[in-house]
Amino acid sequence: IYITNLWDGLVAHYPFNGNANNVKGNYNGTVNGATLTKGRDNVSNTAYLFGGTLATGIQNVSDNHYINFGTGMLSGDGEFSIMMWINTTSSAISHILQKRDSSINGEYIVELKNNGEIRFWTYGGGYKWTVTSSSAVNDGNWHHLVLVQKNNGGQMYLDGSLEQTDNSSGKVNLGLTLKTYMGGDLRDYNRYYSGKVDDFRIYSRALSASEIQTLYAIID
């Protein structure tokens, strides 16, 4: 579903409807091990399962499943927004999404902590804005997560509501040549994610609170 203003600044959208392709036509994902599964609309082949198999339904964090989106997706210190739906029962520290490979300078990481909270941090010549959810998301339900860089830092929205703001640590200048991966730390080859992801979007602008609430309410 596309509402006109929600197309503005959209760099990539991965509905994961049968593949990991970007509906915008570039930055298509290369899948390693992750399998298509039911998404948040309960329709088959509309989300990706990491660290598990459809046959058993068992999520195994030792499986190195990931999607590689390549280089070039977001760079510089401008505004951006990252959105996705996640579903997990894991209590293992893992990287759900990262822009990071051989270098950490100009990186961001979406991390699941061992207590089930989500931590997002950025690094560029030192740590920049960092936000952490106040509640756990590893309850086996779908949760809507949005990270927004704006002002002198950024914000985290969880399930349509503002969760935390860090405007004191500074914006990150993202590295152009760093690859974007979903499902694990593909620099250190560890911290693989066990769970599902649906409807992944990247914007080159800061989504407003009302836009985030609209995206939270959309069922596609």
KEMIMI-207952 format. One record per residue: residue number from 1; residue in one letter; x, y, z of N, C-alpha, C in turn. Coordinates in steps of 0.02 Angstrom, whole numbers, plus 50000, padded with zeros to 5 digits. Each point is the difference from the previous one (the first is absolute). Layout:
  num  residu  n_east  n_north   n_up  ca_east  ca_north  ca_up  c_east  c_north   c_up
  NUM       A       X        Y      Z        X         Y      Z       X        Y      Z
...
***
This chain:
  num  residu  n_east  n_north   n_up  ca_east  ca_north  ca_up  c_east  c_north   c_up
    1       I   50043    49941  50000    49957     50059  50000   50045    50062  50000
    2       Y   49985    50048  49955    50040     50061  49998   49955    50061  50005
    3       I   50013    50041  50050    49967     50064  50008   50051    50051  49975
    4       T   49978    50048  49961    50045     50043  49961   50059    50026  50041
    5       N   49988    50030  50058    50056     50030  50037   50046    49946  50030
    6       L   49976    49939  50006    50042     49947  50026   50044    49968  49946
    7       W   49992    50024  49938    50045     49981  49946   50059    50048  49997
    8       D   49990    50061  50026    50052     50052  49998   50060    49978  50041
    9       G   50059    50002  49969    50061     49983  50035   50010    49926  50013
   10       L   49958    49959  49971    50006     49927  50010   50058    49973  49958
   11       V   50053    49979  50033    50058     49973  49966   49990    49926  49984
   12       A   49970    49964  50047    49991     49928  49990   49939    49976  50040
   13       H   49964    49954  49970    49945     49967  50034   50002    49926  49983
   14       Y   50004    49959  50052    50002     49928  49992   49939    49970  50034
   15       P   49945    49989  49963    49941     49968  50030   50011    49926  50012
   16       F   50055    49972  49970    50018     49929  50008   49944    49954  49975
   17       N   49967    50021  49946    49947     49960  49970   50031    49952  49949
   18       G   50025    49944  50026    50029     49949  49957   50073    50008  49985
   19       N   50031    50057  50019    50071     50012  49987   50024    50059  50042
   20       A   50065    50016  49993    50030     50055  50037   50015    50059  49954
   21       N   49959    50010  49949    50010     50054  49953   49971    50065  50026
   22       N   50032    50055  49980    49977     50067  50015   49950    50021  49946
   23       V   49941    50022  50021    49949     50020  49951   50022    50062  49961
   24       K   50051    50035  50024    50027     50059  49965   50048    49979  49944
   25       G   50020    49936  49998    50038     49975  49943   50075    49997  50008
   26       N   50027    50018  50058    50072     49994  50011   50011    49974  50071
   27       Y   50062    49989  50019    50016     49974  50067   49962    49936  50016
   28       N   49991    49956  49950    49967     49937  50014   50042    49958  50047
   29       G   49967    49964  50045    50035     49960  50050   50020    49932  49973
   30       T   50060    49977  50023    50024     49932  49986   49991    49960  50064
   31       V   49959    49947  49996    49980     49962  50059   50048    49942  50012
   32       N   50023    49993  50063    50041     49944  50020   49966    49963  50058
   33       G   49967    49946  49985    49971     49957  50052   49932    50020  50026
   34       A   49985    50064  50003    49934     50022  50024   49945    49972  49955
   35       T   49943    49984  50030    49945     49968  49963   49937    50042  50004
   36       L   49962    49999  49946    49936     50035  49999   49951    49966  50047
   37       T   49959    50040  50033    49952     49975  50049   49939    50045  50001
   38       K   49953    49987  50045    49941     50042  50006   50018    50067  50030
   39       G   49973    50054  49971    50012     50066  50025   49949    50020  50053
   40       R   49999    50064  50016    49954     50023  50053   49927    49997  49979
   41       D   49987    49993  49934    49932     49991  49976   49980    49926  49997
   42       N   50046    49956  50024    49989     49928  50003   49996    49967  49931
   43       V   50027    50034  49950    50002     49973  49932   50069    49969  49988
   44       S   50002    49941  49970    50063     49966  49988   50045    50039  49952
   45       N   50065    49993  50010    50051     50030  49956   49997    50075  49996
   46       T   49989    50033  50057    49998     50073  50002   50045    50029  50055
   47       A   50046    49959  50026    50049     50023  50049   50058    49951  49997
   48       Y   50056    50019  50033    50057     49954  50003   50012    49977  50071
   49       L   50014    49935  50006    50019     49969  50063   50075    49989  50001
   50       F   50033    50024  50052    50072     49993  50008   50013    49951  50057
   51       G   50050    49956  49990    50018     49954  50054   49949    49946  50013
   52       G   49965    49977  49949    49951     49947  50011   49977    49971  49934
   53       T   49957    49951  50003    49974     49969  49940   49924    49995  50004
   54       L   49968    50004  49942    49928     49994  49998   49978    49929  50020
   55       A   50042    49950  49984    49981     49931  50013   49992    49987  50075
   56       T   50044    50027  50040    49998     49986  50072   49970    50057  50040
   57       G   50005    50061  49973    49977     50058  50037   50047    50019  50057
   58       I   50056    49966  50005    50048     50012  50054   50049    50055  49978
   59       Q   50010    50048  50043    50047     50053  49986   50067    49983  50034
   60       N   50052    49996  49960    50066     49980  50024   50049    50056  49987
   61       V   50021    50033  50053    50040     50060  49992   50069    49985  49971
   62       S   50021    49937  50000    50066     49984  49972   50000    50001  49924
   63       D   49942    49999  49968    49996     50001  49928   50019    50070  49974
   64       N   50048    50003  49954    50023     50066  49976   49958    50022  49940
   65       H   49938    50016  50013    49954     50023  49948   50004    50076  49996
   66       Y   50003    50026  49938    50001     50072  49993   49979    50019  49930
   67       I   49986    50065  49991    49987     50030  49934   50049    50056  49990
   68       N   50033    50001  49942    50050     50051  49983   49968    50048  49950
   69       F   49994    50064  50020    49971     50051  49956   50053    50042  49964
   70       G   50063    49983  50009    50053     50034  49964   50018    50069  50028
   71       T   50037    50038  49961    50024     50066  50021   49956    50056  49970
   72       G   50008    50060  50027    49969     50059  49971   49933    50019  50028
   73       M   49969    49958  50039    49933     50016  50026   50007    50043  50063
   74       L   49991    50065  49992    50009     50053  50049   50074    50016  50009
   75       S   50016    50065  50000    50067     50023  50015   49996    50073  50020
   76       G   50052    50024  50034    50002     50069  50023   49966    50010  50067
   77       D   49995    50062  50020    49972     50016  50067   49931    50031  49996
   78       G   49965    49989  49945    49932     50027  49994   49948    49959  50038
   79       E   49939    50022  49994    49945     49965  50033   49989    49932  49967
   80       F   49977    49953  50040    49979     49935  49972   49949    49968  50047
   81       S   49964    49951  49974    49954     49960  50041   50007    49927  49979
   82       I   50000    49956  50049    50003     49928  49990   49939    49970  50033
   83       M   49962    49959  49963    49939     49972  50026   49997    49925  49986
   84       M   49975    49962  50047    49990     49928  49989   49952    49973  50053
   85       W   49972    49943  49984    49961     49961  50048   50043    49940  50020
   86       I   50003    49986  50066    50039     49944  50025   49958    49955  50045
   87       N   50019    49937  50002    49964     49950  50041   50052    49950  50023
   88       T   50011    49995  50066    50050     49955  50027   49982    49977  50070
   89       T   50029    49944  50019    49996     49976  50069   50071    49991  50028
   90       S   50049    50024  49965    50070     49990  50018   50021    50042  50060
   91       S   50045    49973  50040    50031     50037  50054   50076    50003  49991
   92       A   50022    49991  49938    50071     50004  49984   50016    50068  49969
   93       I   50056    50029  50020    50022     50063  49969   50011    49987  49925
   94       S   49968    50041  49959    50005     49989  49927   49990    50065  49963
   95       H   50026    50002  49939    49993     50058  49957   49944    49986  49949
   96       I   49946    50036  50006    49945     49993  49953   50017    50033  49934
   97       L   50031    50059  50004    50019     50038  49941   50062    50039  50015
   98       Q   50044    50006  49950    50059     50042  50009   50025    50026  49934
   99       K   50027    50061  50003    50041     50027  49945   50071    49998  50027
  100       R   50036    49947  49982    50065     49986  50031   50032    49942  49964
  101       D   50065    50005  49986    50036     49941  49975   50072    50002  50025
  102       S   50048    50012  49956    50069     50000  50024   50016    50060  50044
  103       S   49960    50052  49994    50010     50060  50040   49939    50012  50044
  104       I   50011    50034  50057    49944     50020  50042   49987    50075  49995
  105       N   50044    50036  49966    49993     50072  49995   49944    50017  49951
  106       G   49948    50034  50025    49942     50015  49959   49948    49946  50001
  107       E   49995    49964  50056    49955     49943  50005   49937    50016  50041
  108       Y   49950    49957  49990    49944     49995  50047   49985    49927  50013
  109       I   49972    49985  50058    49983     49931  50018   49934    49999  50037
  110       V   49954    49956  49979    49938     49986  50036   50012    49934  50036
  111       E   50004    50003  50066    50019     49941  50040   49943    49978  50046
  112       L   49989    49935  50002    49957     49970  50051   50043    49982  50060
  113       K   49984    50029  50058    50038     49986  50061   49976    49934  50031
  114       N   50039    49974  50048    49982     49936  50030   49939    50004  50046
  115       N   49978    50061  50016    49939     50009  50039   49939    50014  49955
  116       G   50010    49995  49934    49945     50009  49954   49988    50072  49978
  117       E   50037    50047  50028    49994     50070  49978   50038    50011  49935
  118       I   49982    50053  49964    50033     50019  49939   50046    50060  50014
  119       R   50062    49993  49977    50049     50055  50005   50023    50018  49930
  120       F   50001    50065  49986    50025     50025  49936   50057    50048  50015
  121       W   50058    49987  49969    50054     50046  50009   50035    50016  49935
  122       T   50034    50057  50001    50036     50023  49941   50071    50019  50020
  123       Y   50046    49996  49951    50070     50014  50014   50032    50033  49940
  124       G   50034    50055  50012    50038     50035  49948   50053    50043  50032
  125       G   50061    49974  50006    50052     50037  50035   49986    50005  50075
  126       G   49963    49954  50026    49974     50000  50068   49926    49984  49999
  127       Y   49974    49980  50057    49929     49982  50003   49956    50062  49992
  128       K   49949    49993  49959    49951     50053  49989   49934    49979  50033
  129       W   49944    50023  49973    49937     49990  50035   49983    49926  50009
  130       T   49974    49986  50060    49983     49932  50021   49933    50002  50037
  131       V   49957    49952  49984    49934     49996  50033   49986    49927  50016
  132       T   49963    49989  50055    49982     49933  50023   49927    49998  50020
  133       S   49966    49947  49982    49929     49995  50018   49993    49989  50075
  134       S   49944    50022  50027    49987     49992  50072   49965    49935  50016
  135       S   49980    49963  49948    49965     49937  50010   50028    49947  49953
  136       A   49990    49937  50018    50024     49944  49959   49953    49987  49942
  137       V   50029    49975  49946    49960     49984  49940   50002    49925  49983
  138       N   50033    49960  50041    50009     49929  49984   49944    49957  50029
  139       D   49939    50022  49987    49941     49965  50026   49963    49959  49948
  140       G   50029    49993  49940    49969     49961  49947   49946    50036  49962
  141       N   49991    50065  50014    49952     50042  49963   50038    50045  49951
  142       W   49963    50025  49950    50029     50047  49953   50006    50069  50031
  143       H   50058    50032  49991    50011     50068  50026   50027    50044  49944
  144       H   49974    50061  49998    50018     50049  49949   50055    50045  50028
  145       L   50058    50002  49965    50058     50037  50023   50020    50051  49948
  146       V   50011    50063  50023    50023     50053  49956   50056    50038  50034
  147       L   50055    50012  49964    50056     50040  50023   50006    50061  49954
  148       V   50005    50059  50029    50000     50062  49962   50059    50044  50019
  149       Q   50043    50017  49952    50053     50048  50013   49975    50070  49982
  150       K   50007    50046  50047    49977     50069  49990   50032    50044  50054
  151       N   49996    50066  49990    50027     50047  50048   50073    49983  50016
  152       N   50017    49992  50064    50069     49984  50019   50007    49928  50023
  153       G   49956    49957  49975    50002     49930  50020   49944    49961  49967
  154       G   49957    49969  50042    49946     49962  49970   49951    49973  50051
  155       Q   49952    49961  49974    49945     49975  50040   49985    49928  49983
  156       M   49970    49965  50049    49973     49933  49989   49925    50002  50013
  157       Y   49963    49971  49952    49928     49990  50008   49987    49925  50004
  158       L   49958    49980  50046    49982     49930  50007   49925    49993  50002
  159       D   49973    49960  49954    49928     49989  49994   49961    50065  49994
  160       G   50027    50046  49960    49966     50062  49984   50011    50058  50048
  161       S   50034    49987  50056    50010     50052  50051   50073    50016  50010
  162       L   50015    50063  50015    50069     50020  50014   50026    49965  50062
  163       E   50056    49967  49993    50029     49960  50054   50057    50036  50035
  164       Q   50047    50028  49961    50056     50035  50030   50031    50047  49949
  165       T   50029    50056  50025    50034     50050  49960   50069    50012  50027
  166       D   50049    50007  49956    50068     50020  50018   50019    50057  49954
  167       N   49997    50062  50025    50018     50058  49961   50065    50032  50025
  168       S   50038    49963  50040    50060     50028  50030   50065    49970  49973
  169       S   49995    49942  49967    50060     49964  49980   50023    50013  49929
  170       G   49958    50033  49960    50019     50018  49932   49979    49949  49948
  171       K   49990    50024  49939    49981     49957  49944   50061    49961  49975
  172       V   49986    49941  49971    50053     49960  49971   50007    50017  49926
  173       N   50062    50000  49976    50015     50008  49930   50010    49929  49972
  174       L   49949    49974  49967    50001     49930  49978   50049    49990  49942
  175       G   50036    49944  50002    50049     49985  49949   49968    49974  49936
  176       L   50018    50029  49943    49971     49981  49936   50017    49928  49981
  177       T   50060    49977  50016    50024     49935  49977   49983    49943  50047
  178       L   49971    50014  50058    49982     49947  50047   49939    49962  49974
  179       K   50002    49935  50006    49943     49959  49979   49946    49999  50054
  180       T   49939    49991  49978    49943     49993  50046   49980    49926  50002
  181       Y   49997    49973  50061    49982     49930  50010   49941    49995  50048
  182       M   49959    49951  49989    49947     49981  50047   50012    49929  50024
  183       G   50000    49990  50066    50003     49933  50026   50062    49982  50041
  184       G   50049    50045  50004    50059     49983  50040   50055    50052  49991
  185       D   50055    49989  50037    50059     50043  49994   50046    49968  49949
  186       L   50000    50026  49940    50040     49972  49946   50068    50033  49994
  187       R   50021    50035  50053    50070     50020  50006   50036    49949  50044
  188       D   49969    49984  50057    50030     49953  50047   49972    49929  49994
  189       Y   49950    49991  49956    49969     49935  49987   49974    49968  50065
  190       N   49960    50039  50034    49967     49974  50061   49936    50040  50011
  191       R   49970    49990  50057    49939     50035  50020   49945    49995  49946
  192       Y   49989    49939  49977    49948     49988  49950   49932    50003  50033
  193       Y   49954    50030  49965    49931     50012  50024   49957    49938  49991
  194       S   49959    49986  50049    49951     49946  49997   49930    50030  50005
  195       G   49965    50002  49944    49933     50030  50000   49978    50018  49929
  196       K   49948    50039  49995    49971     50019  49935   50005    50075  49990
  197       V   50001    50020  49936    49996     50071  49981   49952    50006  49941
  198       D   49960    50052  50002    49951     50015  49946   50002    50075  49985
  199       D   49983    50017  49939    49989     50070  49978   50056    50047  50023
  200       F   50058    49992  49970    50060     50039  50016   50005    50059  49952
  201       R   50006    50061  50028    50004     50060  49959   50057    50045  50022
  202       I   50030    50035  49952    50052     50050  50012   49979    50065  49966
  203       Y   50002    50055  50038    49985     50066  49973   50061    50045  50007
  204       S   50008    50046  49953    50054     50049  50004   49975    50065  50030
  205       R   49951    49995  50043    49973     50058  50036   49973    49977  50067
  206       A   49984    50047  50042    49971     49985  50066   49924    49994  49994
  207       L   49974    49942  50014    49928     49992  50002   49972    50038  50060
  208       S   49941    50028  49992    49967     50034  50055   49964    49950  50044
  209       A   49980    50022  50059    49964     49956  50046   49935    49975  49969
  210       S   49965    50044  49964    49936     49980  49970   50012    49951  49943
  211       E   50054    50009  49962    50016     49952  49947   50016    49931  50029
  212       I   50036    50000  50055    50017     49937  50032   49937    49965  50026
  213       Q   49955    50037  50028    49937     49971  50022   49959    49972  49942
  214       T   50003    50034  49943    49965     49975  49940   50031    49935  49977
  215       L   50067    49997  49997    50034     49939  49979   49986    49942  50049
  216       Y   49994    50016  50064    49985     49950  50051   49930    49970  49989
  217       A   49955    50041  49975    49930     49978  49991   49988    49963  49934
  218       I   50047    50006  49952    49991     49969  49935   50008    49925  50004
  219       I   49954    49964  49971    50006     49928  49991   50006    49988  49925
  220       D   50059    49975  49979    50010     49987  49928   50028    49930  49990
***
